[in-house]
Amino acid sequence: MAERLNVHHPILQRMYHLDGDVEERTHIYDDWAGAYDEDTVEHLGYVGPPLVAALVAELVPAAAPVLDAGCGTGLVGAELAARGFTAVDGVDLSEGMLKVARSKGVYRRLERADITRPLPFDPGGYAAVSCAGTFTAGHVGPEGIDPLVAAARRGGYVVMTVLTQVWEDMGFAAHVAGLTREGAVTVVEDRPDQTYHTSEPVTCRLLVLRAER
């Protein structure tokens, strides 16, 4: 997958070949946390966080509660804070990444959690749930979407990126179609082939789901 994506960063090459090994992935992110922002934003031109934050800001008012799932070092939280959001909670598996996120002072609450399992917050408590950079090769599969939808209130939104190369291959397209057929969600917006890294030919799908239950 890394070769297909023309990704040259050594940590990303390793990440994209993990085959979903959660423990190894968590350790890598713990070790990478201190250099993550510089490596991804400054060197790779990673633009997933501003893409997601801008869409959240279009959909809900700045006073609304937002959950940032797979928040990492807090890049989405910082983008939301810059847009006036003050009630943002976050979850991530990596304590090292959460430590960096805490240092930014943009979250109301941060918890260590696996987003493929029920989240440590009241179900249906959020007007919007953001998720940037988590649905990608070697990371979380489409099973991670369901807890995010459950965290959103009825009529609330899930705004997420999915790496273009895994949309079909990892079953995201089929999973979203199934949730739609069941009446669990409505696809509000679907933007394919959005720039993901400005320094490399890597794109993502930017997707907005509305929770219907």
C-alpha positions in Angstrom: 0.0 0.0 0.0 2.8 2.5 0.8 4.4 1.9 -2.6 1.0 2.4 -4.3 0.6 5.6 -2.4 4.1 6.9 -3.2 4.6 7.6 0.5 8.2 8.1 1.5 8.1 8.9 5.2 9.5 5.8 7.0 6.9 5.8 9.8 4.0 6.0 7.4 5.5 3.2 5.3 5.6 1.0 8.4 2.1 2.1 9.4 0.5 1.3 6.1 1.7 -2.3 6.3 0.5 -3.0 9.9 -2.6 -5.1 8.9 -4.5 -3.7 11.8 -2.1 -4.6 14.7 -3.6 -2.2 17.3 -0.8 -2.7 19.9 2.0 -2.1 17.5 0.3 0.9 16.0 -0.3 2.4 19.4 3.4 2.0 20.3 4.5 3.6 17.1 2.2 6.6 17.7 3.5 6.9 21.3 7.0 7.2 20.0 6.1 9.5 17.1 3.9 11.9 19.1 6.6 14.6 19.7 7.5 14.9 16.0 4.1 14.1 14.6 2.9 17.6 13.8 6.1 18.7 12.2 6.4 15.4 10.1 2.8 15.4 8.9 1.7 19.0 8.6 5.0 20.7 7.8 6.8 18.0 5.8 3.9 16.1 4.2 1.4 18.9 3.9 -1.3 16.9 5.7 -4.5 18.8 5.3 -7.1 16.4 6.7 -7.7 18.3 10.0 -8.6 21.7 8.4 -10.8 19.9 5.8 -12.8 18.2 8.6 -12.9 21.2 10.9 -14.2 23.5 8.1 -17.0 21.1 7.4 -18.0 20.8 11.1 -18.1 24.6 11.3 -20.5 24.7 8.3 -22.8 22.2 9.9 -23.1 23.1 13.6 -22.7 26.3 15.7 -19.4 26.9 17.6 -21.2 26.4 20.9 -22.2 22.8 20.0 -20.6 19.8 21.6 -18.1 18.0 19.3 -16.3 14.7 19.7 -12.9 14.4 18.0 -12.5 10.6 17.5 -8.9 9.5 16.9 -7.8 13.0 17.9 -4.1 12.2 18.0 -2.0 15.3 18.8 -5.1 17.6 18.6 -4.8 18.9 15.1 -8.5 18.9 14.5 -9.2 20.3 18.0 -6.8 23.2 17.3 -8.6 23.9 13.9 -12.0 23.8 15.7 -10.7 26.1 18.4 -9.5 28.6 15.8 -13.1 28.6 14.5 -14.5 29.4 18.0 -15.5 25.9 19.2 -15.1 25.5 23.0 -16.9 22.2 23.9 -14.7 19.7 22.1 -13.9 16.3 23.6 -11.4 13.9 22.2 -10.4 10.2 22.3 -7.3 8.3 21.1 -5.6 5.0 21.8 -2.1 6.6 22.1 -1.3 8.2 25.5 1.7 9.8 23.9 -0.5 11.6 21.3 -3.0 12.5 24.0 -0.3 14.1 26.1 0.5 16.4 23.1 -3.2 17.1 22.6 -3.6 18.1 26.3 -0.7 20.6 26.0 -2.6 22.5 23.3 -5.4 23.4 25.7 -8.2 23.1 23.1 -10.1 20.2 24.5 -12.7 20.1 27.3 -12.0 16.4 28.0 -9.6 13.8 26.6 -9.8 10.1 27.1 -7.8 7.0 26.0 -10.2 4.8 24.1 -10.5 2.4 21.1 -13.0 4.0 18.6 -14.1 0.5 17.4 -15.7 0.0 20.8 -18.4 1.9 22.7 -16.9 5.2 23.6 -16.6 6.5 27.2 -19.1 9.3 26.7 -22.9 9.4 26.8 -24.4 8.0 23.6 -26.1 10.6 21.5 -24.3 13.4 23.2 -22.7 15.2 20.3 -23.9 17.6 17.6 -21.0 16.5 15.5 -18.3 13.8 15.6 -15.0 14.5 13.7 -12.5 11.8 12.5 -9.5 12.8 10.4 -6.6 10.4 9.5 -8.0 7.3 11.3 -9.7 5.5 8.4 -6.6 4.6 6.4 -4.3 1.7 5.5 -3.1 -0.4 8.4 -5.4 1.4 10.8 -9.1 1.3 11.7 -11.6 -0.4 9.3 -15.2 0.5 8.7 -16.3 -1.1 12.0 -15.0 2.1 13.6 -17.9 4.1 12.0 -20.7 2.6 14.1 -19.5 3.9 17.5 -19.0 7.4 16.0 -22.6 7.4 14.7 -23.8 6.2 18.1 -22.0 9.1 19.8 -23.8 11.6 17.6 -27.3 12.8 18.6 -30.2 12.1 16.3 -29.8 14.6 13.5 -26.1 15.1 14.4 -23.2 14.6 12.0 -20.2 12.4 11.6 -17.5 14.2 9.5 -14.6 12.0 8.5 -11.8 11.3 6.0 -11.3 7.9 4.4 -8.1 7.3 2.4 -9.1 6.9 -1.2 -7.2 3.6 -1.7 -9.0 1.9 1.1 -12.6 3.1 0.4 -13.5 0.1 -1.6 -10.7 -2.3 -0.6 -11.4 -2.3 3.1 -15.1 -2.2 2.7 -16.0 1.4 3.7 -18.2 1.9 0.7 -20.2 -1.3 1.4 -20.5 -0.5 5.1 -21.8 3.0 4.6 -24.2 1.7 2.0 -25.5 -0.8 4.6 -25.9 1.8 7.3 -27.9 3.9 4.8 -30.1 1.0 3.8 -30.8 0.3 7.5 -31.9 3.9 8.1 -29.1 4.5 10.6 -27.5 7.3 8.6 -28.1 9.6 5.6 -25.1 10.6 3.5 -25.2 14.4 3.5 -22.0 15.0 1.6 -19.5 12.8 -0.2 -16.4 14.4 -1.7 -14.1 12.0 -3.4 -10.4 12.6 -4.3 -9.8 15.4 -1.9 -6.1 16.4 -1.4 -4.8 14.7 1.7 -1.0 15.3 1.5 0.0 18.4 -0.5 3.6 17.1 -1.0 2.5 13.6 -2.3 -0.2 12.2 -4.6 -2.3 11.0 -1.7 -6.0 11.7 -1.6 -9.0 11.0 0.6 -12.8 10.9 0.6 -14.4 13.5 2.8 -17.7 12.1 4.0 -20.5 13.6 6.1 -23.1 11.2 7.6 -26.2 12.4 9.5 -27.3 10.1 12.4 -31.0 9.2 12.0 -31.6 7.3 15.3 
